[in-house]
């Protein structure tokens, strides 16, 4: 078994460095006479088609916000999100008696605001475009037991408080209401663009109690019910279920929102410093609490793109995937007693022909996963295991330029064939009952890694990306090829 694993590495090198008739001699030149192992190369053709994603699991460590007009199709693409706020278990404020800001003998907040920090915008955006953002208070907390998909409508499901906090704010990627000095200080912290949403109007809670502003409501809840601030669960349940952010008007803004914070300011008497000063504390939307995106795509145009059989599409967010049918039985036919050492497949990207200055980014990472495991893969927080699921990055240059290459999917092909062989042995109608047994799906993903570069998380890509791949039933280009190498011991 160890020898076959070693030979699989050699076979992988062979199909990576040569895919022509010269590879016939690779097995003879890389093995010793005592091994008596022949490596037999072969090439097969795979087929593909575009499938509509409809919706994807909406679970991410960061959110996306915006609405644009797709420069390729003219279709509207938008993203909205719900978020909860996180409370550290060590959270505490100054003692009540130290708070200088007071009205009617009670501590109050001087001011309060939401802070949204933006990463680089989509390349399809106009950074000067202005859109209208609406922040709405949630009526109830999101539920851990619910699987939220990108088509989940929180308003239709009663999540928005009808008489609750609702604030509109004009928003652009470069917030013109902020000073140049403030931008410079934020940029030094790693954020060049952000926006503030003030929450300084009078606020009324669910019990009808009125407060100077939303920050005052939070502060007085802390002093009246410190048990509500022991952890995020208690805070979300009793104080703040969360907020919903949506674009209600305008086009041209779309960005990842890696940092979200509700920041509350109040004045305190610091007895240690013997001085009166301004203090503040942030409550952040982080990966410890729920954040979910709602994605909207123009279904009519998405369906038109999926019907184009001259190519296949990869489009995010929640747009289009490419389904690939692998020639499993062809690959294994006549080779039941041989080992499939390597199987390499590349998907060539078709360059964008648009002359528009605004373009859609090319997806960076693609996941290859069995079609019948597509939903469970993300629901169970799985990672690519290089056995039944794989991921690869777009290659812009080199031997596999302008393509996505999966270097060795031999284990997947062997697993599919074994399932097929065992299935039809038990039931002649097995294939009819398992029509997707030899199909995989290419999905655009975002990848998180540890400091050691090992993958720690895989999620659906919620940014705006799009590309066309060679394939489809009316493919005018060269077919999708799978280059394989068998290992066969000489008799």
C-alpha positions as CSV (number, residue, x, y, z in Angstrom):
1,X,0.0,0.0,0.0
2,X,2.8,2.4,0.8
3,X,4.4,1.6,-2.6
4,X,1.2,2.5,-4.3
5,X,0.9,5.8,-2.4
6,X,4.5,6.6,-3.5
7,X,3.7,5.8,-7.1
8,X,0.6,8.0,-6.9
9,X,2.9,10.9,-6.2
10,X,5.1,10.0,-9.2
11,X,2.0,9.7,-11.3
12,X,0.8,13.1,-10.2
13,X,4.2,14.6,-11.2
14,X,3.9,12.8,-14.5
15,X,0.5,14.2,-15.5
16,X,1.4,17.6,-14.2
17,X,4.5,17.9,-16.3
18,X,3.4,16.1,-19.4
19,X,0.1,15.4,-21.0
20,X,1.1,14.1,-24.5
21,X,2.2,10.8,-25.9
22,X,5.6,11.0,-24.2
23,X,3.9,10.2,-20.9
24,X,3.7,6.6,-22.0
25,X,7.3,6.1,-21.1
26,X,7.1,7.9,-17.7
27,X,6.3,4.7,-15.8
28,X,9.3,2.9,-17.2
29,X,11.7,5.8,-16.5
30,X,10.6,6.5,-12.9
31,X,10.4,3.0,-11.5
32,X,13.1,0.4,-10.9
33,X,13.0,-3.0,-12.6
34,X,12.3,-4.7,-9.3
35,X,9.1,-2.7,-8.8
36,X,7.6,-4.3,-12.0
37,X,5.0,-1.6,-12.0
38,X,3.7,0.0,-15.1
39,X,2.1,3.4,-15.2
40,X,-0.4,3.6,-18.0
41,X,-1.7,7.1,-19.0
42,X,-5.1,7.8,-20.6
43,X,-7.3,10.7,-21.4
44,X,-11.1,11.0,-21.0
45,X,-13.7,13.7,-21.6
46,X,-16.1,15.1,-19.0
47,X,-19.3,17.1,-19.7
48,X,-20.7,20.1,-17.8
49,X,-23.7,22.4,-17.5
50,X,-24.7,25.5,-15.5
51,X,-27.1,25.1,-12.6
52,X,-28.9,27.8,-10.7
53,X,-27.9,28.1,-7.0
54,X,-31.3,29.6,-6.0
55,X,-30.0,30.1,-2.4
56,X,-27.0,29.2,-0.3
57,X,-26.4,28.7,3.4
58,X,-26.1,32.2,4.8
59,X,-23.4,31.8,7.5
60,X,-20.3,33.9,7.5
61,X,-17.9,35.6,9.8
62,X,-18.5,38.9,7.9
63,X,-21.4,40.4,6.2
64,X,-22.0,42.0,2.8
65,X,-24.1,45.1,2.0
66,X,-25.0,46.9,-1.2
67,X,-26.9,46.9,-4.5
68,X,-25.4,47.2,-7.9
69,X,-26.4,46.8,-11.6
70,X,-24.4,43.9,-13.0
71,X,-22.3,45.4,-15.9
72,X,-22.4,42.1,-17.8
73,X,-26.2,41.5,-17.7
74,X,-27.9,44.7,-16.4
75,X,-29.4,42.6,-13.6
76,X,-29.8,43.8,-10.0
77,X,-27.7,42.2,-7.4
78,X,-28.1,43.1,-3.7
79,X,-27.1,42.0,-0.3
80,X,-28.7,42.8,3.1
81,X,-27.8,41.4,6.5
82,X,-29.0,40.8,10.0
83,X,-26.6,40.8,12.9
84,X,-26.6,40.3,16.6
85,X,-24.1,42.0,19.0
86,X,-21.6,40.3,21.2
87,X,-21.0,40.8,24.9
88,X,-17.7,39.7,26.5
89,X,-18.2,37.8,29.7
90,X,-15.8,40.3,31.4
91,X,-17.9,43.3,30.3
92,X,-18.5,46.0,32.8
93,X,-19.1,49.7,33.0
94,X,-18.0,52.3,35.5
95,X,-20.1,52.2,38.8
96,X,-23.4,54.1,38.6
97,X,-22.1,56.8,41.0
98,X,-19.2,57.6,38.7
99,X,-21.3,58.5,35.7
100,X,-21.5,62.2,35.3
101,X,-23.9,62.2,32.4
102,X,-27.3,62.1,34.2
103,X,-31.0,63.1,33.7
104,X,-33.6,62.8,36.4
105,X,-31.0,61.2,38.6
106,X,-30.3,58.4,36.1
107,X,-27.1,57.8,34.1
108,X,-27.5,58.6,30.3
109,X,-25.5,58.3,27.2
110,X,-24.1,61.5,25.7
111,X,-24.4,59.9,22.2
112,X,-24.6,56.6,20.4
113,X,-23.8,55.4,16.9
114,X,-23.4,52.4,14.7
115,X,-20.0,52.0,13.0
116,X,-19.7,50.1,9.7
117,X,-16.3,49.4,8.3
118,X,-15.9,48.5,4.7
119,X,-13.3,46.5,2.8
120,X,-12.4,47.1,-0.8
121,X,-15.6,47.5,-2.9
122,X,-16.6,45.3,-5.8
123,X,-14.9,46.2,-9.0
124,X,-18.3,46.7,-10.5
125,X,-19.0,49.6,-8.1
126,X,-18.8,53.3,-8.6
127,X,-17.1,54.4,-5.4
128,X,-18.8,57.8,-5.6
129,X,-22.3,56.3,-5.9
130,X,-24.7,57.1,-3.1
131,X,-27.4,54.7,-1.8
132,X,-29.9,54.9,1.0
133,X,-29.2,52.6,3.9
134,X,-31.9,51.6,6.4
135,X,-31.1,50.3,9.9
136,X,-34.0,48.5,11.5
137,X,-34.3,47.0,15.0
138,X,-35.2,43.4,15.3
139,X,-38.4,42.3,17.2
140,X,-36.9,39.0,18.3
141,X,-33.6,37.2,18.2
142,X,-32.5,34.9,15.4
143,X,-32.7,31.3,16.4
144,X,-29.7,29.0,16.5
145,X,-31.9,26.0,15.5
146,X,-32.9,27.6,12.2
147,X,-30.8,27.1,9.1
148,X,-30.8,30.5,7.4
149,X,-30.4,30.5,3.7
150,X,-29.7,33.6,1.5
151,X,-33.3,33.9,0.3
152,X,-34.6,34.1,3.9
153,X,-36.7,37.3,4.3
154,X,-36.6,38.5,7.9
155,X,-39.4,41.0,7.3
156,X,-41.8,38.4,6.0
157,X,-41.0,36.2,9.0
158,X,-41.8,38.9,11.5
159,X,-38.3,39.8,12.6
160,X,-38.5,43.5,12.2
161,X,-40.0,45.5,15.1
162,X,-42.9,47.5,13.6
163,X,-42.7,50.5,16.0
164,X,-39.0,50.0,16.7
165,X,-35.8,51.9,15.8
166,X,-35.6,52.7,12.1
167,X,-33.0,55.1,10.7
168,X,-32.2,56.0,7.1
169,X,-28.7,57.2,6.1
170,X,-27.3,58.2,2.8
171,X,-24.2,56.0,2.2
172,X,-21.3,56.0,-0.2
173,X,-18.0,54.1,-0.1
174,X,-16.2,57.4,0.7
175,X,-18.4,59.0,3.4
176,X,-18.3,62.7,2.6
177,X,-19.6,63.6,6.0
178,X,-16.4,62.5,7.8
179,X,-13.3,64.7,8.0
180,X,-10.0,63.9,6.3
181,X,-8.3,63.6,9.7
182,X,-10.8,61.0,10.8
183,X,-10.2,59.0,7.7
184,X,-6.5,59.1,8.2
185,X,-6.8,57.9,11.8
186,X,-9.1,55.0,10.7
187,X,-6.8,54.1,7.8
188,X,-3.9,53.7,10.3
189,X,-6.1,51.0,12.0
190,X,-6.4,49.2,8.7
191,X,-9.7,50.7,7.6
192,X,-9.7,53.3,4.8
193,X,-13.5,53.5,4.5
194,X,-16.4,53.4,6.9
195,X,-19.7,55.1,7.9
196,X,-21.3,56.2,11.1
197,X,-25.1,55.9,11.7
198,X,-26.1,58.1,14.6
199,X,-28.7,56.7,17.1
200,X,-29.3,59.9,19.1
201,X,-33.0,60.4,18.7
202,X,-35.4,59.6,21.6
203,X,-36.0,55.8,21.9
204,X,-39.0,53.8,23.2
205,X,-38.5,50.2,24.3
206,X,-41.1,47.4,23.9
207,X,-42.6,48.2,27.3
208,X,-43.3,51.8,26.3
209,X,-40.5,53.3,28.4
210,X,-38.8,56.4,26.7
211,X,-35.1,57.1,26.8
212,X,-32.9,60.0,25.7
213,X,-31.4,57.8,23.0
214,X,-30.7,54.2,22.3
215,X,-27.4,54.3,24.2
216,X,-29.2,55.5,27.3
217,X,-31.5,52.5,27.0
218,X,-28.6,50.1,27.0
219,X,-26.8,51.9,29.9
220,X,-29.8,51.9,32.1
221,X,-30.6,48.3,31.3
222,X,-27.0,47.5,32.5
223,X,-27.5,49.2,35.9
224,X,-31.0,47.9,36.4
225,X,-30.3,44.3,35.2
226,X,-26.6,43.5,35.3
227,X,-27.5,39.8,34.8
228,X,-28.5,40.7,31.3
229,X,-24.9,41.5,30.5
230,X,-23.3,38.3,31.7
231,X,-23.0,36.9,28.2
232,X,-24.2,37.4,24.6
233,X,-27.1,35.0,25.0
234,X,-28.6,37.0,27.9
235,X,-28.0,40.3,26.2
236,X,-29.6,39.2,23.0
237,X,-32.6,37.7,24.7
238,X,-33.3,40.6,27.1
239,X,-31.8,43.8,25.8
240,X,-31.0,43.8,22.1
241,X,-32.2,41.1,19.6
242,X,-30.1,42.6,16.8
243,X,-30.4,44.8,13.7
244,X,-31.2,44.6,10.0
245,X,-29.3,46.6,7.4
246,X,-30.7,47.0,3.9
247,X,-30.4,49.2,0.9
248,X,-33.7,50.8,0.1
249,X,-32.7,53.1,-2.8
250,X,-29.9,53.6,-5.3
251,X,-27.2,51.5,-7.0
252,X,-23.5,51.3,-7.2
253,X,-22.3,50.4,-3.6
254,X,-21.4,46.8,-2.7
255,X,-18.8,45.9,-0.1
256,X,-17.9,43.4,2.6
257,X,-18.5,44.7,6.1
258,X,-15.7,43.0,8.2
259,X,-16.4,45.1,11.3
260,X,-19.7,46.3,12.9
261,X,-20.0,48.0,16.2
262,X,-22.6,49.8,18.3
263,X,-20.5,52.5,20.2
264,X,-22.0,54.3,23.2
265,X,-20.4,57.4,24.7
266,X,-20.9,58.7,28.3
267,X,-19.0,61.0,30.7
268,X,-17.5,59.6,33.9
269,X,-15.7,60.8,37.0
270,X,-12.5,58.6,37.0
271,X,-11.6,58.5,40.7
272,X,-8.2,56.9,40.0
273,X,-7.2,59.8,37.7
274,X,-9.2,62.3,39.7
275,X,-10.7,63.7,36.5
276,X,-13.8,63.9,34.4
277,X,-13.5,62.4,31.0
278,X,-15.4,60.9,28.1
279,X,-15.7,57.1,28.0
280,X,-17.1,54.8,25.4
281,X,-17.7,51.1,24.8
282,X,-18.3,49.1,21.6
283,X,-20.7,46.2,21.2
284,X,-19.6,44.3,18.1
285,X,-21.1,42.0,15.6
286,X,-18.6,39.2,15.5
287,X,-18.3,35.5,14.6
288,X,-19.4,34.6,18.1
289,X,-23.0,35.7,17.3
290,X,-25.2,35.1,14.3
291,X,-24.8,37.1,11.1
292,X,-26.9,36.2,8.0
293,X,-27.0,37.7,4.5
294,X,-30.1,38.0,2.3
295,X,-29.1,37.9,-1.4
296,X,-31.3,39.1,-4.3
297,X,-30.5,38.1,-7.9
298,X,-32.6,38.8,-11.0
299,X,-34.1,35.4,-11.5
300,X,-35.1,35.9,-15.1
301,X,-31.5,36.9,-16.2
302,X,-30.0,34.1,-14.0
303,X,-32.2,31.6,-15.8
304,X,-31.2,33.0,-19.2
305,X,-27.5,32.6,-18.3
306,X,-28.0,29.0,-17.1
307,X,-29.7,28.2,-20.4
308,X,-26.6,29.2,-22.4
309,X,-25.1,25.9,-23.4
310,X,-22.0,27.3,-25.2
311,X,-20.2,27.6,-21.8
312,X,-20.9,27.2,-18.1
313,X,-21.0,29.9,-15.4
314,X,-19.7,30.5,-11.9
315,X,-21.4,33.4,-10.3
316,X,-21.7,34.7,-6.8
317,X,-23.4,35.5,-4.5
318,X,-26.0,32.7,-4.6
319,X,-26.0,32.8,-8.4
320,X,-24.7,30.0,-10.7
321,X,-22.6,26.9,-10.2
322,X,-21.1,24.5,-12.8
323,X,-22.2,20.8,-12.6
324,X,-19.7,18.3,-14.0
325,X,-20.5,14.7,-15.0
326,X,-17.3,12.6,-14.5
327,X,-16.8,9.7,-16.9
328,X,-16.3,7.3,-14.0
329,X,-17.3,4.0,-15.7
330,X,-15.2,4.9,-18.8
331,X,-12.2,5.5,-16.6
332,X,-12.6,2.3,-14.6
333,X,-13.7,0.0,-17.5
334,X,-11.2,-2.7,-18.1
335,X,-9.1,-1.5,-15.1
336,X,-10.8,-3.2,-12.1
337,X,-7.5,-4.8,-11.1
338,X,-5.4,-1.7,-11.7
339,X,-4.9,1.2,-9.3
340,X,-6.0,4.6,-10.3
341,X,-3.0,6.6,-9.2
342,X,-3.9,10.1,-10.5
343,X,-6.6,12.0,-12.2
344,X,-6.1,15.6,-13.2
345,X,-8.8,18.0,-14.6
346,X,-8.6,21.7,-15.5
347,X,-11.4,24.0,-16.2
348,X,-10.4,26.8,-18.6
349,X,-11.8,30.2,-18.0
350,X,-13.2,32.2,-20.9
351,X,-12.0,35.8,-20.9
352,X,-14.5,38.6,-20.4
353,X,-15.4,40.4,-23.6
354,X,-17.1,43.4,-22.1
355,X,-15.7,46.9,-22.8
356,X,-17.2,48.4,-19.6
357,X,-14.8,50.0,-17.2
358,X,-16.8,48.3,-14.4
359,X,-16.2,44.6,-14.3
360,X,-17.0,41.7,-12.0
361,X,-14.1,40.0,-10.1
362,X,-13.1,36.5,-11.1
363,X,-13.8,34.0,-8.3
364,X,-10.6,33.2,-6.4
365,X,-11.5,29.8,-5.0
366,X,-13.6,26.9,-6.3
367,X,-14.8,23.9,-4.3
368,X,-15.4,20.6,-6.0
369,X,-18.0,18.6,-4.0
370,X,-20.3,15.7,-4.9
371,X,-23.7,17.0,-6.0
372,X,-25.6,14.9,-3.5
373,X,-23.4,16.3,-0.7
374,X,-23.6,20.0,-1.7
375,X,-25.9,21.2,1.1
376,X,-24.7,18.9,3.8
377,X,-21.1,20.0,3.2
378,X,-21.8,23.5,4.3
379,X,-24.4,22.7,6.9
380,X,-21.9,20.4,8.7
381,X,-19.1,23.0,8.5
382,X,-16.9,20.5,6.5
383,X,-13.5,21.2,5.1
384,X,-12.1,19.9,1.8
385,X,-10.5,16.6,2.6
386,X,-8.8,15.9,-0.8
387,X,-10.6,12.6,-0.9
388,X,-14.3,13.3,-1.7
389,X,-14.0,17.1,-1.8
390,X,-11.4,19.5,-3.1
391,X,-10.7,23.2,-3.5
392,X,-8.4,25.1,-5.8
393,X,-7.4,28.7,-6.6
394,X,-7.6,30.5,-9.9
395,X,-4.3,30.4,-11.7
396,X,-3.7,33.5,-13.8
397,X,-0.3,32.4,-15.1
398,X,2.1,29.5,-15.5
399,X,1.4,26.1,-17.0
400,X,-2.3,26.2,-16.0
401,X,-2.8,29.8,-16.8
402,X,-6.4,31.3,-16.8
403,X,-7.9,28.1,-15.3
404,X,-8.9,26.2,-12.2
405,X,-7.0,22.9,-11.9
406,X,-7.7,20.0,-9.6
407,X,-4.5,18.0,-9.6
408,X,-5.7,14.6,-8.4
409,X,-9.3,13.5,-7.9
410,X,-8.5,9.8,-8.3
411,X,-9.9,8.9,-4.8
412,X,-13.2,10.6,-5.6
413,X,-13.5,8.7,-8.9
414,X,-12.7,5.4,-7.2
415,X,-15.2,6.0,-4.5
416,X,-17.9,6.8,-7.0
417,X,-17.2,3.7,-9.0
418,X,-17.3,1.5,-5.9
419,X,-20.7,3.0,-4.9
420,X,-21.9,2.4,-8.4
421,X,-20.7,-1.2,-8.6
422,X,-22.1,-2.1,-5.2
423,X,-25.3,-0.3,-5.9
424,X,-26.2,-2.1,-9.1
425,X,-25.2,-5.4,-7.6
426,X,-27.8,-4.9,-5.0
427,X,-30.5,-3.2,-7.1
428,X,-30.5,-3.0,-11.0
429,X,-32.5,0.3,-10.7
430,X,-29.8,1.9,-8.5
431,X,-28.7,4.4,-11.2
432,X,-32.2,5.6,-11.8
433,X,-32.6,6.1,-8.0
434,X,-29.2,7.9,-7.8
435,X,-29.0,10.0,-10.9
436,X,-26.3,12.3,-9.4
437,X,-23.9,9.5,-8.4
438,X,-21.2,10.6,-10.9
439,X,-21.7,14.3,-10.7
440,X,-19.8,17.0,-8.9
441,X,-20.5,20.8,-8.5
442,X,-18.0,23.6,-8.7
443,X,-18.9,26.2,-6.1
444,X,-17.3,29.7,-5.5
445,X,-16.1,29.8,-1.9
446,X,-14.4,32.0,0.6
447,X,-11.6,30.4,2.6
448,X,-10.3,31.3,6.1
449,X,-6.9,30.1,7.2
450,X,-4.9,29.9,10.4
451,X,-1.5,31.5,10.9
452,X,0.1,28.2,9.7
453,X,-1.9,28.6,6.4
454,X,-4.0,25.5,7.2
455,X,-7.7,25.9,6.2
456,X,-10.0,26.6,9.2
457,X,-13.2,27.5,7.4
458,X,-15.1,27.3,4.1
459,X,-18.2,29.4,3.3
460,X,-20.1,30.3,0.2
461,X,-18.6,33.3,-1.5
462,X,-21.0,36.3,-0.8
463,X,-19.0,38.8,-2.8
464,X,-19.9,39.7,-6.4
465,X,-17.9,37.5,-8.8
466,X,-18.5,35.9,-12.1
467,X,-16.7,33.9,-14.8
468,X,-17.4,31.7,-17.7
469,X,-15.8,28.2,-18.1
470,X,-15.2,26.1,-21.2
471,X,-18.0,23.5,-21.3
472,X,-21.7,23.1,-21.9
473,X,-23.5,20.8,-24.3
474,X,-22.8,23.2,-27.2
475,X,-19.2,23.8,-26.3
476,X,-17.4,25.3,-29.3
477,X,-13.9,24.9,-27.7
478,X,-11.8,21.9,-26.8
479,X,-13.6,19.4,-24.5
480,X,-12.9,19.2,-20.8
481,X,-10.2,16.5,-20.4
482,X,-9.4,14.3,-17.5
483,X,-5.8,13.0,-17.6
484,X,-5.4,9.8,-15.6
485,X,-2.6,7.4,-14.8
486,X,-3.1,3.7,-13.8
487,X,-0.7,1.6,-11.8
488,X,-0.5,-2.0,-13.0
489,X,1.9,-4.7,-11.7
490,X,3.5,-6.7,-14.5
491,X,2.6,-10.3,-14.6
